[in-house]
Amino acid sequence: MNTDNKIEKLKPGQKIAFISAFITLILAILKGTIGSLFNSKILIADAFHSSTDLFAILISGFGLWLASKKKSDKFPYGLFKAETLATFIIGLLVIWIGIELLKTGYNKLFHIEKIISFPFMPILASIISIITSFFISKKIYKVGENINSSALIINA
C-alpha cells in the first residue's frame, strides 16, 4: 500500500475522533452543569470522567492526524508510528484512571452517604449520556477496525 493510500485510509478515523470529541465535550458540559445544579456528586464526577475521555479521544485524533502527514526530508518514512505513540499515551491514561477509580471506590465502601431523593434531571442526563456513549463507542470501534487503528479501538 503506497503512502497516499495509507493517508486516505486514516481520514475516517480522524473524522470520527473529532466528531466524538465534540459530542463527548457536550456530554461533559451537560453532566457537569446538571450535576452542579442538582448537587449530584456522582454526575459531577462523571463529567470529569468524560473530560478524561475527551482528552484520550483528542490524543487518538491527533495521532491519526500526525500519521496522515506525508513523508518529508526530516521524516522520510512518514509519521505512521505517531498513532502507536498515541495508543501508548491513551493506555497510560486508562491505567491512571483505573487506579484513581479503585482508590475512590475503596474509600466509598466505608463512607456510604444517605440517599435523600432521585431528582429526574440527573437521572435523565445519565441515561442520555449512557445511550450516546454506547453508540459513539460502537462507531469508533467499527471505524477503528476498518482502518486498523489501535488508538481508536482502545478508545472505544
Secondary structure, DSSP 8 states (H G I E B T S, - for coil): --HHHHHHHHHHHHHHHHHHHHHHHHHHHHHHHHHHHTT-HHHHHHHHHHHHHHHHHHHHHHHHHHHTS---SS-TT-STTHHHHHHHHHHHHHHHHHHHHHHHHHHHHT---------HHHHHHHHHHHHHHHHHHHHHHHHHHHHT-HHHHHH-
